Amino acid sequence: MTSIHSELKGRHVRFRLRDLHLPDPATVLDQLHGDEVLEGSVIDTTADVSTGGVYVVIAVDGLPQPVILAAERILGPRMTSREGPDE
C-alpha cells in the first residue's frame, strides 16, 4: 500500500458532489434530498395533448431556471395567490 493510501484511509474529507464517479450525482441528490419540499411561484402552465396532463412552470428562489412539474404533483395546502382570495 502506498503512503497516500495510508494517509487518506479513515480521514474525514470534503468534496464536491459534481466530482463523484460512483454513484451518479443525481442518485446521491435524490437519496439526500428526494423528499425535500420546494416552494415557488407558478409562472406559466402548459398541457400535453397526447397524455391529457397539465404542467406548471415554477420559478424557485435560488435556482437559475424554472422547473416544470405535473400540476397533479403540487402539494397542499400552501397554495397562495398574489391577487388575494377575492380576485
N, CA and C of each residue as an Amber inpcrd file, in Angstrom:
protein
   261
   0.8510000  -1.1830000   0.0000000   0.0000000   0.0000000   0.0000000
   0.8970000   1.2480000   0.0000000   0.5630000   2.2160000  -0.8360000
   1.3790000   3.4280000  -0.9030000   1.0720000   4.3500000   0.2600000
   1.9110000   5.3570000   0.4330000   1.7350000   6.2760000   1.5560000
   0.4500000   7.0990000   1.4250000   0.0150000   7.4020000   0.1800000
  -1.2260000   8.1710000   0.0110000  -2.4200000   7.3770000   0.5390000
  -2.4040000   6.0590000   0.3560000  -3.4790000   5.2160000   0.8840000
  -3.5120000   5.2810000   2.4030000  -2.3610000   5.1780000   3.0120000
  -2.3220000   5.1950000   4.4750000  -2.6350000   6.5790000   5.0290000
  -2.3130000   7.6320000   4.2860000  -2.6260000   8.9940000   4.7300000
  -4.1200000   9.2810000   4.6790000  -4.8130000   8.7670000   3.6670000
  -6.2160000   9.0920000   3.4500000  -7.1970000   8.1760000   4.1740000
  -6.8470000   6.9220000   4.3170000  -7.7840000   5.9660000   4.8950000
  -8.1930000   6.3660000   6.3070000  -9.5170000   6.4640000   6.5080000
 -10.0660000   6.8200000   7.8130000 -10.2460000   8.3130000   8.0340000
  -9.7500000   9.1600000   7.1070000  -9.8790000  10.6120000   7.2660000
 -11.2620000  11.0830000   6.8710000 -11.7300000  12.1140000   7.5210000
 -12.9700000  12.8000000   7.1570000 -12.5840000  13.8520000   6.1190000
 -13.2010000  13.8140000   4.9190000 -12.8060000  14.6980000   3.8260000
 -14.0080000  15.4550000   3.2760000 -13.7390000  16.4880000   2.4870000
 -14.7740000  17.2890000   1.8240000 -14.5830000  17.1670000   0.3170000
 -15.6830000  17.2130000  -0.4190000 -15.6040000  17.1140000  -1.8760000
 -16.8900000  17.6630000  -2.4830000 -16.8160000  17.9800000  -3.7560000
 -17.9880000  18.4890000  -4.4670000 -18.7990000  17.3200000  -5.0280000
 -20.0970000  17.4440000  -4.9680000 -21.0000000  16.4300000  -5.4880000
 -20.7230000  16.1470000  -6.9630000 -20.4730000  17.1890000  -7.7370000
 -20.2620000  17.0190000  -9.1780000 -18.9840000  16.2480000  -9.5110000
 -18.0870000  16.0810000  -8.5350000 -16.8430000  15.3590000  -8.7770000
 -16.9500000  13.8510000  -8.5330000 -18.1190000  13.3790000  -8.1010000
 -18.2950000  11.9450000  -7.8400000 -18.1740000  11.1280000  -9.1130000
 -17.6100000   9.9440000  -8.9690000 -17.5870000   8.9750000 -10.0650000
 -18.6900000   7.9440000  -9.8720000 -18.8600000   7.4580000  -8.6640000
 -19.9170000   6.4980000  -8.3240000 -20.4420000   6.8070000  -6.9460000
 -21.6970000   6.7230000  -6.6800000 -22.7730000   6.6420000  -7.6560000
 -22.9560000   7.9640000  -8.3920000 -23.8490000   7.9650000  -9.3260000
 -24.1630000   9.1520000 -10.1100000 -24.5920000  10.2910000  -9.1790000
 -24.1110000  11.5300000  -9.4110000 -24.5010000  12.6510000  -8.5530000
 -26.0150000  12.8230000  -8.4020000 -26.7730000  12.5670000  -9.4660000
 -28.2390000  12.6890000  -9.3840000 -28.8150000  11.6720000  -8.3970000
 -28.2360000  10.4910000  -8.3450000 -28.6840000   9.4670000  -7.4030000
 -28.4380000   9.9100000  -5.9710000 -27.2770000  10.4890000  -5.7210000
 -26.9440000  10.9630000  -4.3780000 -27.8920000  12.0920000  -3.9690000
 -28.1340000  13.0340000  -4.8630000 -29.0590000  14.1250000  -4.5630000
 -30.4430000  13.5950000  -4.2300000 -30.9070000  12.6260000  -4.9930000
 -32.2250000  12.0610000  -4.7310000 -32.2650000  11.3710000  -3.3710000
 -31.2070000  10.6460000  -3.0310000 -31.1740000   9.9550000  -1.7450000
 -31.1140000  10.9330000  -0.5710000 -30.3970000  12.0380000  -0.7430000
 -30.2590000  13.0190000   0.3400000 -31.4390000  13.9750000   0.4310000
 -31.9910000  14.3520000  -0.7200000 -32.9880000  15.4320000  -0.7290000
 -34.2560000  15.1180000  -1.5080000 -34.4730000  13.8560000  -1.8720000
 -35.6140000  13.4870000  -2.6990000 -36.9600000  13.8270000  -2.0930000
 -37.0550000  13.8620000  -0.7700000 -38.3220000  14.1740000  -0.1080000
 -38.4150000  15.6300000   0.3460000 -37.3950000  16.4080000   0.0250000
 -37.3880000  17.8200000   0.3930000 -38.4900000  18.5520000  -0.3860000
 -39.2020000  19.4290000   0.2760000 -40.2930000  20.1730000  -0.3540000
 -39.7750000  21.5310000  -0.7990000 -39.9640000  21.8400000  -2.0820000
 -39.5830000  23.1360000  -2.6320000 -40.8180000  24.0070000  -2.7530000
 -40.6110000  25.3110000  -2.7910000 -41.7020000  26.2600000  -2.9810000
 -41.3200000  27.2350000  -4.0730000 -42.3040000  27.6850000  -4.8200000
 -42.0440000  28.6550000  -5.8620000 -43.3340000  29.2270000  -6.4000000
 -43.2030000  30.0910000  -7.3910000 -44.3530000  30.7530000  -7.9960000
 -44.5910000  30.2060000  -9.3920000 -45.8480000  29.8670000  -9.6720000
 -46.2080000  29.3850000 -10.9980000 -46.1440000  30.5630000 -11.9580000
 -45.3240000  30.4100000 -13.0120000 -45.1810000  31.4950000 -13.9750000
 -45.8330000  31.1670000 -15.3070000 -46.2030000  29.8970000 -15.4990000
 -46.8720000  29.5090000 -16.7400000 -47.4670000  28.1280000 -16.5660000
 -48.3840000  27.7780000 -17.4430000 -48.9580000  26.4370000 -17.4730000
 -48.9360000  25.9420000 -18.9090000 -48.9640000  24.6450000 -19.0530000
 -48.9900000  24.0490000 -20.3820000 -49.7210000  22.7170000 -20.2890000
 -50.2100000  22.2450000 -21.4140000 -50.9060000  20.9610000 -21.4470000
 -50.2240000  20.0490000 -22.4580000 -50.1960000  18.7640000 -22.1400000
 -49.6730000  17.7590000 -23.0550000 -50.8790000  17.0680000 -23.6790000
 -51.1700000  17.3830000 -24.9360000 -52.3670000  16.8480000 -25.5800000
 -52.3030000  15.3340000 -25.7510000 -51.1150000  14.7700000 -25.8460000
 -51.0060000  13.3210000 -26.0370000 -51.3810000  12.5410000 -24.7820000
 -51.1270000  13.1210000 -23.6070000 -51.4410000  12.4200000 -22.3530000
 -52.5860000  13.0580000 -21.5880000 -52.9580000  14.2760000 -21.9700000
 -54.0030000  14.9930000 -21.2460000 -53.5160000  15.5990000 -19.9530000
 -52.2020000  15.5800000 -19.7210000 -51.6500000  16.1260000 -18.4860000
 -51.4800000  17.6260000 -18.5450000 -51.5800000  18.2520000 -17.3880000
 -51.3500000  19.6900000 -17.2530000 -50.0660000  19.8780000 -16.4670000
 -49.2110000  20.7600000 -16.9570000 -47.9270000  21.0200000 -16.3200000
 -47.8180000  22.4880000 -15.9510000 -47.0670000  22.7500000 -14.8880000
 -46.8430000  24.1250000 -14.4490000 -45.3520000  24.4290000 -14.5330000
 -45.0410000  25.6540000 -14.8900000 -43.6670000  26.1500000 -14.9080000
 -43.5160000  26.9860000 -13.6550000 -42.5240000  26.6540000 -12.8240000
 -42.4030000  27.2650000 -11.4930000 -41.0340000  27.9150000 -11.3360000
 -41.0320000  29.1820000 -10.8970000 -39.7910000  29.8700000 -10.5380000
 -39.5160000  29.5790000  -9.0640000 -38.3370000  29.0340000  -8.7960000
 -37.9410000  28.6890000  -7.4300000 -36.7520000  29.5680000  -7.0540000
 -36.8690000  30.2960000  -5.9350000 -35.7490000  31.1300000  -5.4740000
 -34.4980000  30.2650000  -5.3220000 -33.3840000  30.7640000  -5.8470000
 -32.1220000  30.0650000  -5.7290000 -31.7900000  29.1890000  -6.9230000
 -32.7570000  28.9260000  -7.7890000 -32.4900000  28.1450000  -8.9950000
 -32.4360000  29.0830000 -10.1960000 -31.4500000  28.9210000 -11.0640000
 -31.2840000  29.8460000 -12.1870000 -32.3300000  29.6940000 -13.2870000
 -32.9900000  28.5410000 -13.3510000 -34.0210000  28.3680000 -14.3730000
 -35.2570000  27.7600000 -13.7340000 -36.4210000  28.0180000 -14.3220000
 -37.6500000  27.4590000 -13.7550000 -37.6750000  25.9390000 -13.8700000
 -38.5230000  25.3310000 -13.0720000 -38.7280000  23.8880000 -13.1220000
 -40.1190000  23.6120000 -13.6840000 -40.3030000  22.4230000 -14.2450000
 -41.6020000  22.0290000 -14.7840000 -42.0840000  20.8270000 -13.9910000
 -43.3500000  20.8790000 -13.5900000 -43.9270000  19.8700000 -12.7090000
 -45.3330000  19.5470000 -13.1920000 -45.7250000  18.2860000 -13.1320000
 -47.1170000  17.9300000 -13.4070000 -47.9850000  18.6060000 -12.3520000
 -49.0320000  19.2760000 -12.7910000 -49.8840000  20.0370000 -11.8660000
 -50.4430000  19.1630000 -10.7540000 -50.6960000  17.9090000 -11.0500000
 -51.2510000  16.9980000 -10.0460000 -50.2730000  16.7040000  -8.9100000
 -48.9870000  17.0450000  -9.0870000 -47.9770000  16.7890000  -8.0620000
 -47.7820000  17.9710000  -7.1040000 -48.5300000  19.0570000  -7.3070000
 -48.4600000  20.1940000  -6.3770000 -49.0000000  19.7460000  -5.0330000
 -48.2520000  20.0270000  -3.9780000 -48.6680000  19.6760000  -2.6160000
 -49.5200000  20.7920000  -2.0450000 -50.4070000  20.4880000  -1.1560000
 -51.2180000  21.4980000  -0.4820000 -50.7960000  21.5520000   0.9610000
 -51.2950000  22.4280000   1.7610000 -52.2870000  23.4570000   1.4620000
 -51.6770000  24.8430000   1.2860000 -50.3740000  24.9570000   0.9910000
 -49.7070000  26.2530000   0.9700000 -49.8950000  27.0410000  -0.3210000
 -50.8170000  26.6460000  -1.2010000 -51.0360000  27.4080000  -2.4190000
 -51.5910000  28.7760000  -2.0530000 -50.9640000  29.8010000  -2.5720000
 -51.4170000  31.1610000  -2.3340000 -51.4740000  31.8930000  -3.6620000
 -52.2060000  32.9860000  -3.6670000 -52.3250000  33.8010000  -4.8700000
 -51.8780000  35.2070000  -4.5670000 -51.2050000  35.8150000  -5.5170000
 -50.7900000  37.2090000  -5.3280000 -51.9810000  38.1520000  -5.3670000
 -53.0440000  37.7460000  -6.0700000 -54.2110000  38.6140000  -6.2000000
 -55.0670000  38.6520000  -4.9500000 -54.9740000  37.6310000  -4.1340000
 -55.7870000  37.5880000  -2.9280000 -56.9900000  36.6970000  -3.1300000
 -57.6950000  36.3740000  -2.0560000 -58.7960000  35.3950000  -2.1230000
 -60.0230000  35.8760000  -2.8730000 -60.2340000  37.1840000  -2.9720000
 -61.4610000  37.6960000  -3.5870000 -61.3490000  37.8900000  -5.0840000
 -60.1620000  37.7210000  -5.6470000 -59.9990000  38.0170000  -7.0740000
 -59.8860000  36.7590000  -7.8960000
